[in-house]
Amino acid sequence: MAEIEVLGGGIFGLSVAYAVARRGAKVRLVDCRRIGTGASGGLTGALSPHTPDNWNDKKQFQFESLIAGADYWQEVERLSGLPSGYMQTGRLVPVNNARELDLANERVASAAEHWRGKADWQVVRADHFPGWGPQSTTGYLVHDTLTARIDPRRAIACLAAAIRASGGEIIEGGTARGADQTVICTGYEGLLDLSREFGCEVGKGVKGQSLLLQHDARDMPQIFSDGVFLIPHQDGTLAIGSTSENEWVDPASTDDKLEILYQKAMQVMPSLKSANLLCRWAGVRPRGQKRAPILGRHPSRPGVFIANGGFKIGFGVAIGVGEAMADLVVDGKNQIPKAFSVEANLT
Ligand SMILES: Cc1cc2nc3c(=O)[nH]c(=O)nc-3n(C[C@H](O)[C@H](O)[C@H](O)COP(=O)(O)OP(=O)(O)OC[C@H]3O[C@@H](n4cnc5c(N)ncnc54)[C@H](O)[C@@H]3O)c2cc1C
């Protein structure tokens, strides 16, 4: 049986290792620190789609990953005996002018076509969820029922336990040992390595900060308004995300930018002002230079594969990433959109 080594214990590495282990391969995941120390160890966990119009391969890939979520996490929770915090609770976005309202209404039909009845894109009155929801100048909100949420830290622990329960090995604080095949899922540091290796910018790290409040709205849809995400979690907390910083020095520090985000969130949902602040967090997202996932064979190293570039949707596409990489690495089948290939990101 071929031995597969996965480098990196973020959501990409864990999803790949899990998919590979479920297919019966011998897998070892190695993180040079601890699993979940990178971008995947954060607070937000929005699993949300792009708009359903102008459909393309990336949107299809993401859609398939999102609709697989309920069954996937149920199975991972069963194998691990741990909760992931997954629930498909939907999302509300305010419609702020007549042009946005026309667009929102047009997208109802696009969603019916591309989401195939698995979820809806609805335009609803702003009082549709009494006591919950952002203000809207038109009096309307978009309510998509496809969006889900997950608790990133619980999901990481749950997936790691499911890998072990499936016969996989996880090594923390270790280095690559070598195997028949290696899948490199090392987040933004991996993108910097690739950029050095190929002498061009394959991708980079974009810092983000977020915070967590004590506020129990666990069954309510998450909200995206004025660039701010409000994501209620299963455990009675609510995450607020996220800043986006191209220039940064310390990957893990929080600062005034998070304070500004907090103030914006209070404008979106003034009732949160009395909620206790539980935690502030910062991490660095891996951003491929075309903003799309970077998946596939390493262009010049036989037996080496890359899964990276989740940027702001890493958790949302992770199931698809794991399955697509297992198709390639274990079964030799390449069903990955061409635009995601490493070569397509070298230009
Ligand atoms: C503030 C913020 C909010 C976000 N919100 C969301 C959201 O709501 N929804 C969503 O879908 N996405 C969100 N994202 C994006 C998402 O978190 C990332 O896309 C995802 O976590 C990337 O996962 P990864 O496994 O590629 O990288 P990482 O999680 O960064 O993991 C990389 C791992 O590789 C390890 N590593 C590095 N070098 C080596 C080496 N040489 N050998 C072994 N191991 C190595 C690191 O220690 C690390 O554990 C957010 C990101 C941030 C920063």
The ligand as an SDF file (V2000), in Angstrom:
LIG
                    3D

 53 58  0  0  0  0  0  0  0  0999 V2000
   -9.3880   36.2220   10.3980 C   0  0  0  0  0  0  0  0  0  0  0  0
   -9.7300   35.1220    9.4280 C   0  0  0  0  0  0  0  0  0  0  0  0
  -11.0640   34.7890    9.2180 C   0  0  0  0  0  0  0  0  0  0  0  0
  -11.4100   33.7810    8.3180 C   0  0  0  0  0  0  0  0  0  0  0  0
  -12.7270   33.4480    8.1580 N   0  0  0  0  0  0  0  0  0  0  0  0
  -13.0620   32.4210    7.3470 C   0  0  0  0  0  0  0  0  0  0  0  0
  -14.4090   32.0170    7.2500 C   0  0  0  0  0  0  0  0  0  0  0  0
  -15.2970   32.5440    7.9280 O   0  0  0  0  0  0  0  0  0  0  0  0
  -14.7040   30.9970    6.4020 N   0  0  0  0  0  0  0  0  0  0  0  0
  -13.7540   30.3580    5.6460 C   0  0  0  0  0  0  0  0  0  0  0  0
  -14.0820   29.4410    4.8790 O   0  0  0  0  0  0  0  0  0  0  0  0
  -12.4470   30.7420    5.7320 N   0  0  0  0  0  0  0  0  0  0  0  0
  -12.0970   31.7480    6.5690 C   0  0  0  0  0  0  0  0  0  0  0  0
  -10.7950   32.1430    6.6660 N   0  0  0  0  0  0  0  0  0  0  0  0
   -9.8240   31.5100    5.7920 C   0  0  0  0  0  0  0  0  0  0  0  0
   -9.4140   30.1570    6.3100 C   0  0  0  0  0  0  0  0  0  0  0  0
   -9.1520   30.2410    7.6850 O   0  0  0  0  0  0  0  0  0  0  0  0
   -8.1810   29.6660    5.5230 C   0  0  0  0  0  0  0  0  0  0  0  0
   -8.5010   29.6230    4.1460 O   0  0  0  0  0  0  0  0  0  0  0  0
   -7.7780   28.2810    5.9600 C   0  0  0  0  0  0  0  0  0  0  0  0
   -7.6830   28.1800    7.3480 O   0  0  0  0  0  0  0  0  0  0  0  0
   -6.4500   27.9000    5.3400 C   0  0  0  0  0  0  0  0  0  0  0  0
   -6.1680   26.5850    5.7270 O   0  0  0  0  0  0  0  0  0  0  0  0
   -4.7800   25.9180    5.3610 P   0  0  0  0  0  0  0  0  0  0  0  0
   -4.8600   24.5350    5.8700 O   0  0  0  0  0  0  0  0  0  0  0  0
   -4.4860   26.0980    3.9110 O   0  0  0  0  0  0  0  0  0  0  0  0
   -3.6800   26.7840    6.1250 O   0  0  0  0  0  0  0  0  0  0  0  0
   -3.3490   26.9360    7.6830 P   0  0  0  0  0  0  0  0  0  0  0  0
   -4.5600   26.7810    8.5160 O   0  0  0  0  0  0  0  0  0  0  0  0
   -2.5790   28.1960    7.8240 O   0  0  0  0  0  0  0  0  0  0  0  0
   -2.4330   25.6870    8.0140 O   0  0  0  0  0  0  0  0  0  0  0  0
   -1.1190   25.5600    7.5720 C   0  0  0  0  0  0  0  0  0  0  0  0
   -0.3890   24.6550    8.5630 C   0  0  0  0  0  0  0  0  0  0  0  0
    0.8550   24.2850    7.9960 O   0  0  0  0  0  0  0  0  0  0  0  0
    1.8170   24.2340    9.0290 C   0  0  0  0  0  0  0  0  0  0  0  0
    3.1150   24.3250    8.3850 N   0  0  0  0  0  0  0  0  0  0  0  0
    3.7330   25.3950    7.8230 C   0  0  0  0  0  0  0  0  0  0  0  0
    4.9230   25.0420    7.2840 N   0  0  0  0  0  0  0  0  0  0  0  0
    5.0670   23.7040    7.5020 C   0  0  0  0  0  0  0  0  0  0  0  0
    6.0710   22.7490    7.1610 C   0  0  0  0  0  0  0  0  0  0  0  0
    7.1550   23.0890    6.4500 N   0  0  0  0  0  0  0  0  0  0  0  0
    5.8970   21.4510    7.5510 N   0  0  0  0  0  0  0  0  0  0  0  0
    4.7930   21.0830    8.2620 C   0  0  0  0  0  0  0  0  0  0  0  0
    3.8160   21.9440    8.5930 N   0  0  0  0  0  0  0  0  0  0  0  0
    3.9240   23.2430    8.2110 C   0  0  0  0  0  0  0  0  0  0  0  0
    1.4550   25.3940    9.9290 C   0  0  0  0  0  0  0  0  0  0  0  0
    1.9640   25.2050   11.2410 O   0  0  0  0  0  0  0  0  0  0  0  0
   -0.0850   25.3490    9.8830 C   0  0  0  0  0  0  0  0  0  0  0  0
   -0.6150   24.5790   10.9610 O   0  0  0  0  0  0  0  0  0  0  0  0
  -10.4100   33.1210    7.5830 C   0  0  0  0  0  0  0  0  0  0  0  0
   -9.0620   33.4180    7.8120 C   0  0  0  0  0  0  0  0  0  0  0  0
   -8.7210   34.4110    8.7380 C   0  0  0  0  0  0  0  0  0  0  0  0
   -7.2520   34.7090    8.9860 C   0  0  0  0  0  0  0  0  0  0  0  0
  1  2  1  0
  2  3  1  0
  2 52  2  0
  3  4  2  0
  4  5  1  0
  4 50  1  0
  5  6  2  0
  6  7  1  0
  6 13  1  0
  7  8  2  0
  7  9  1  0
  9 10  1  0
 10 11  2  0
 10 12  1  0
 12 13  2  0
 13 14  1  0
 14 15  1  0
 14 50  1  0
 15 16  1  0
 16 17  1  0
 16 18  1  0
 18 19  1  0
 18 20  1  0
 20 21  1  0
 20 22  1  0
 22 23  1  0
 23 24  1  0
 24 25  2  0
 24 26  1  0
 24 27  1  0
 27 28  1  0
 28 29  2  0
 28 30  1  0
 28 31  1  0
 31 32  1  0
 32 33  1  0
 33 34  1  0
 33 48  1  0
 34 35  1  0
 35 36  1  0
 35 46  1  0
 36 37  1  0
 36 45  1  0
 37 38  2  0
 38 39  1  0
 39 40  1  0
 39 45  2  0
 40 41  1  0
 40 42  2  0
 42 43  1  0
 43 44  2  0
 44 45  1  0
 46 47  1  0
 46 48  1  0
 48 49  1  0
 50 51  2  0
 51 52  1  0
 52 53  1  0
M  END
$$$$
